[in-house]
Amino acid sequence: MAEIDFEKELRRAVDTGKAEFGYRTSEKSMLLGKGKMLVTSAGLPARQKEKLSHVAGLSGIPVYDSDKSALKLGSICGKPFPVTAMVVLEPGKSKILAAAAPKKQ
């Protein structure tokens, strides 16, 4: 399978699909069973990352741990604010969900 350009696909998912941003918003969405994928930044504190990963696991949502900072992740998404965590609700025309497939076990 060809390597997926995560940054490009993430931007396409935000532009053509639906996504929610922020730690608390992401947690609430996943608890309600919404979401196809969780994306976390490198700057998210370990305790919060563990909690979001746990909730995602309970909801069966794949997690992508980005090595990008929150500011860089926000920039990739075209947002004027840092993004520590986000949930992709609808991927739109992107292939973002394939990026988390290898990490899923």
Backbone bond lengths (Angstrom), bond angles and torsions (degrees), N, CA, C in turn:
res aa  C-N    CA-C-N  psi(-1)  N-CA   C-N-CA  omega(-1)  CA-C   N-CA-C  phi
1 M - - - 1.443 - - 1.526 108.70 -
2 A 1.317 116.67 139.35 1.458 121.50 -178.87 1.526 110.25 -69.30
3 E 1.321 115.07 148.57 1.464 120.87 178.34 1.531 109.34 -69.13
4 I 1.318 115.87 136.21 1.454 121.62 -178.04 1.523 109.35 -94.62
5 D 1.338 116.63 133.35 1.454 121.06 175.52 1.529 106.64 -80.21
6 F 1.329 116.11 99.10 1.455 121.22 -172.96 1.523 112.71 -59.52
7 E 1.325 116.77 -43.50 1.464 120.05 -177.82 1.521 111.66 -61.16
8 K 1.317 116.17 -44.84 1.464 120.99 -179.66 1.530 111.07 -64.96
9 E 1.316 116.36 -43.50 1.468 120.21 -179.03 1.528 111.83 -69.93
10 L 1.337 116.82 -33.70 1.460 120.16 176.89 1.527 110.13 -64.68
11 R 1.308 116.84 -44.80 1.463 120.71 178.66 1.530 110.51 -63.09
12 R 1.321 116.93 -40.53 1.467 121.00 178.91 1.525 110.28 -64.69
13 A 1.326 117.29 -38.01 1.469 120.94 178.66 1.526 110.64 -65.32
14 V 1.330 117.14 -41.01 1.465 121.06 179.07 1.529 110.44 -67.32
15 D 1.342 116.81 -40.40 1.464 120.99 -177.02 1.528 113.20 -74.87
16 T 1.329 118.22 -39.92 1.468 120.31 -173.52 1.525 113.77 -105.35
17 G 1.322 117.12 -14.30 1.464 120.59 -179.03 1.512 110.88 -115.67
18 K 1.334 115.27 -147.39 1.460 121.08 178.94 1.518 108.69 -130.09
19 A 1.330 115.27 138.71 1.465 120.86 178.40 1.527 108.70 -146.71
20 E 1.321 115.23 150.69 1.457 121.41 175.66 1.522 107.85 -121.21
21 F 1.332 115.31 142.34 1.452 121.54 -173.24 1.516 111.56 -115.65
22 G 1.322 115.84 147.57 1.451 121.95 175.60 1.518 112.53 109.20
23 Y 1.331 114.72 151.72 1.466 121.43 -177.53 1.524 111.99 -62.23
24 R 1.341 116.46 -55.00 1.473 120.19 -175.87 1.518 112.38 -67.55
25 T 1.323 116.60 -40.11 1.462 120.56 178.64 1.529 110.61 -63.48
26 S 1.330 116.42 -41.38 1.464 120.69 178.93 1.525 110.80 -64.00
27 E 1.332 115.80 -42.99 1.463 120.11 179.61 1.527 110.89 -61.87
28 K 1.329 117.10 -46.47 1.463 120.95 -179.89 1.522 111.83 -62.38
29 S 1.322 116.75 -42.93 1.464 121.03 179.92 1.524 111.14 -60.84
30 M 1.318 116.26 -43.95 1.460 119.78 -178.97 1.524 111.41 -68.99
31 L 1.336 117.10 -36.97 1.466 119.97 177.80 1.526 111.31 -64.55
32 L 1.315 116.91 -28.87 1.467 121.82 177.67 1.525 112.12 -84.77
33 G 1.341 116.46 -1.10 1.466 120.67 178.11 1.510 113.48 84.11
34 K 1.317 117.50 10.46 1.459 121.32 177.47 1.518 108.28 -87.15
35 G 1.286 115.81 158.32 1.454 119.99 173.31 1.514 113.12 106.41
36 K 1.308 113.65 145.12 1.463 121.69 178.08 1.524 111.14 -111.36
37 M 1.363 115.94 -21.93 1.458 119.40 -175.83 1.526 109.91 -162.46
38 L 1.324 116.61 140.86 1.461 123.24 175.36 1.522 108.38 -106.50
39 V 1.335 116.29 133.51 1.459 122.03 176.50 1.524 107.36 -121.35
40 T 1.334 116.74 126.82 1.461 120.89 178.55 1.522 109.62 -118.40
41 S 1.331 115.91 149.78 1.463 120.79 178.80 1.523 109.91 -89.15
42 A 1.317 115.46 168.23 1.468 120.55 178.69 1.526 111.15 -71.20
43 G 1.327 117.41 -23.35 1.450 121.38 -177.16 1.517 115.10 -84.94
44 L 1.311 117.77 -3.20 1.464 120.91 179.96 1.532 108.61 -69.89
45 P 1.349 117.47 127.44 1.470 119.30 179.53 1.535 112.19 -56.20
46 A 1.322 115.76 145.75 1.466 121.67 -174.40 1.526 112.47 -55.58
47 R 1.318 117.13 -41.08 1.468 120.46 -178.41 1.537 111.22 -63.42
48 Q 1.327 116.65 -41.69 1.461 120.95 178.62 1.530 111.00 -69.38
49 K 1.333 115.77 -38.01 1.469 119.91 179.24 1.530 110.00 -64.34
50 E 1.337 116.72 -41.40 1.466 120.75 177.82 1.518 111.20 -62.55
51 K 1.330 116.44 -42.29 1.463 120.34 -179.27 1.527 111.04 -64.70
52 L 1.331 117.17 -46.49 1.456 120.21 178.89 1.526 111.25 -63.77
53 S 1.315 117.14 -40.40 1.474 120.63 178.89 1.521 110.59 -64.23
54 H 1.329 116.87 -37.51 1.467 121.21 178.29 1.531 110.57 -65.17
55 V 1.320 116.45 -46.74 1.467 120.57 179.36 1.529 110.26 -63.59
56 A 1.332 116.60 -40.31 1.463 120.60 178.09 1.529 110.57 -62.90
57 G 1.333 116.55 -40.76 1.461 120.58 178.22 1.519 112.17 -63.03
58 L 1.329 116.41 -40.15 1.463 120.25 178.04 1.524 111.60 -65.55
59 S 1.334 115.85 -33.91 1.461 120.80 -178.68 1.525 112.47 -89.18
60 G 1.328 117.55 -5.26 1.466 120.98 -179.79 1.519 112.89 73.46
61 I 1.330 116.58 29.88 1.459 121.35 -178.37 1.531 108.88 -102.15
62 P 1.345 117.72 127.82 1.465 119.73 178.77 1.529 111.46 -67.91
63 V 1.330 115.79 150.37 1.467 122.09 -177.44 1.524 108.98 -117.34
64 Y 1.325 116.05 134.71 1.460 121.34 172.94 1.519 107.49 -116.46
65 D 1.323 117.47 113.10 1.459 122.96 177.96 1.524 107.99 -89.43
66 S 1.317 115.74 103.43 1.459 121.36 -178.76 1.523 110.27 -77.04
67 D 1.317 116.26 148.48 1.461 120.66 175.79 1.524 110.99 -92.45
68 K 1.323 117.03 6.34 1.468 122.99 -179.54 1.527 110.47 -86.45
69 S 1.328 116.12 151.20 1.466 120.75 175.42 1.526 109.07 -72.12
70 A 1.323 116.16 166.31 1.465 120.64 179.78 1.525 110.58 -63.18
71 L 1.312 116.87 -37.72 1.465 120.77 179.75 1.531 110.70 -66.31
72 K 1.331 116.68 -42.82 1.469 121.41 178.86 1.528 110.66 -66.80
73 L 1.328 117.42 -40.03 1.464 121.37 178.72 1.528 110.26 -63.63
74 G 1.328 116.98 -40.79 1.460 120.69 175.75 1.515 111.48 -62.59
75 S 1.311 116.62 -40.52 1.463 121.79 178.53 1.528 111.21 -64.16
76 I 1.317 117.06 -42.18 1.466 121.59 178.56 1.525 110.02 -60.74
77 C 1.332 116.14 -39.01 1.467 121.01 -178.95 1.526 112.63 -79.06
78 G 1.336 117.31 -6.19 1.448 120.94 -179.60 1.518 112.87 79.20
79 K 1.312 116.87 24.56 1.465 121.97 -178.90 1.527 109.81 -104.65
80 P 1.351 117.01 145.92 1.466 120.08 -179.97 1.527 112.93 -87.58
81 F 1.321 116.76 23.96 1.465 121.29 -179.34 1.517 109.76 -142.55
82 P 1.343 117.49 158.60 1.472 120.08 177.47 1.531 110.71 -68.53
83 V 1.323 116.12 144.03 1.463 121.88 178.38 1.527 108.00 -119.35
84 T 1.345 116.55 107.04 1.466 119.89 179.26 1.515 111.63 -82.81
85 A 1.327 116.11 -33.88 1.461 121.05 179.20 1.515 108.88 -150.45
86 M 1.316 116.07 150.44 1.458 121.06 177.60 1.521 110.25 -152.85
87 V 1.314 115.22 153.40 1.454 121.31 177.30 1.520 107.98 -119.12
88 V 1.324 116.23 128.96 1.460 121.29 174.08 1.520 106.44 -86.28
89 L 1.333 116.34 114.26 1.461 121.12 179.69 1.526 111.07 -84.19
90 E 1.320 115.75 -44.69 1.462 122.44 176.58 1.526 107.74 -134.85
91 P 1.347 117.88 127.02 1.456 119.61 -176.69 1.525 114.46 -73.76
92 G 1.326 118.15 -13.78 1.461 119.92 -178.61 1.519 110.70 63.38
93 K 1.325 116.74 -132.44 1.465 121.60 -178.25 1.530 112.63 -92.35
94 S 1.329 116.63 8.07 1.465 119.94 -177.16 1.532 111.77 -87.83
95 K 1.325 114.12 167.52 1.470 121.99 176.13 1.520 109.03 -112.58
96 I 1.333 116.39 33.31 1.460 123.01 -174.07 1.525 112.12 -62.46
97 L 1.310 117.48 -33.77 1.469 120.61 -176.36 1.517 111.78 -65.79
98 A 1.329 117.78 -25.68 1.458 121.16 178.37 1.534 111.34 -70.69
99 A 1.340 117.52 -21.02 1.466 120.79 179.60 1.518 111.43 -69.60
100 A 1.307 117.82 -29.54 1.466 120.81 -178.82 1.518 111.91 -91.31
101 A 1.308 117.80 -13.21 1.464 120.97 -176.71 1.525 113.71 -57.28
102 P 1.339 121.12 -44.78 1.462 119.68 -179.36 1.519 113.36 -64.80
103 K 1.350 118.61 -29.10 1.464 121.25 -179.05 1.520 112.26 -79.31
104 K 1.326 116.77 -18.35 1.462 121.18 -177.41 1.524 109.58 -72.54
105 Q 1.333 116.44 132.27 1.474 118.62 -178.12 1.487 110.65 -128.23
